Amino acid sequence: MSKDKLTIRSVQARPVNVPMARPLQTSGGAVATAPLVLIDLTTEEGPVGRSYIFCYTPIALAPIARLVENLSDVLKGDALAPLAIEDKLQRTFRLLGYQGFASMALAGIDMAAWDALGQAAGLPLVRLLGGAPRPIPAYNSKGLGIIGADKAGAEASELLAEGFRAVKVRLGYPDVATDVAVVRAVRRAVGEGTPVMSDYNQSLSVAEAQQRLRYLDGEGLYWVEEPTRFDDYAGHAAIRGKAGTPIQLGENCWGPHDMAKALEAGACDYFMIDAMKIGGITGWQRAAALAEPRGIPVSCHLFPEVSAHLLAVTPTAHWLEYVDWANPILQQPLAIKDGSAVIPDRPGVGLAWDEAVVAKYLV
Ligand SMILES: [Mg+2]
């Protein structure tokens, strides 16, 4: 078997809806399950690349899975070269548009293709990309939804006790007094010196965000994420201009081109890359290259398994957002040790499905 030149045989996509151990209530709505499309990219030579994409709502599961599988015929017989695949799919989707379902499908195939390359080379993704494994500082992002000050303190303690040294609290209560009360409850629970990130999930107007940050600036928050609509870069820049707390943005940017616009507008102090929305591993590398010359610290959004590898090759790497949403369907979920993610010493990304659980949650 020659593994130095791989050829794509087929792309399989399976929709699963995985219950969350700790459902999350954000100011943008409730999330109780993880709707995932699992991708298996099979090569003629043997290696099977795997990735999953996160569909946000179960409504999107079936159409996205179908779209990914439709690409099987488009790619069959092509060389397994992620940059060439990306170029072909960009052209395939040029008129449909690069955002939304098309971009998610492209990213899922890109991540599976890189995984297969890593397997063929016998190298973990981090090494395939020229890096070395190292611990990646992680914050526990699983909980602290819109649950009120009474519950937030206890939940923050639980989240730290799982082995983390930082947590993120969702804000966007009906009034700023409640936002402040929740932040103080979390601070009392985790103690001084523990980073507490915060996330408004796009819920405020620019003026309201400026008003609330006047109160929150004294609370020692590590960052304030998406205070207003994610694509209002000028609005974020205006909020940032008056805020004393660093502004975090980026999880909803589609591809490095959106990211470039956000950075040009001075929208944020920190940038958060979503491995799917940015365009997979290929898109991430381009995004990391935009952040590096500007000195913008880069965190990841969701996808902790692949993001751990990618943060290790990101010059301005910052924090890994830890969620356990894919854990039930994985044979070996990402490990956390001393507050950091441990990059697995397995070829590729290191994803392997627990087929019995996959069968249970198959849609
Ligand atoms: Mg967020």
Boltz pocket constraint, residues with backbone or C-beta under 6 A from the ligand:
constraints:
  - pocket:
      binder: B
      contacts: [[A, 199], [A, 201], [A, 225], [A, 226], [A, 251]]
      max_distance: 6.0
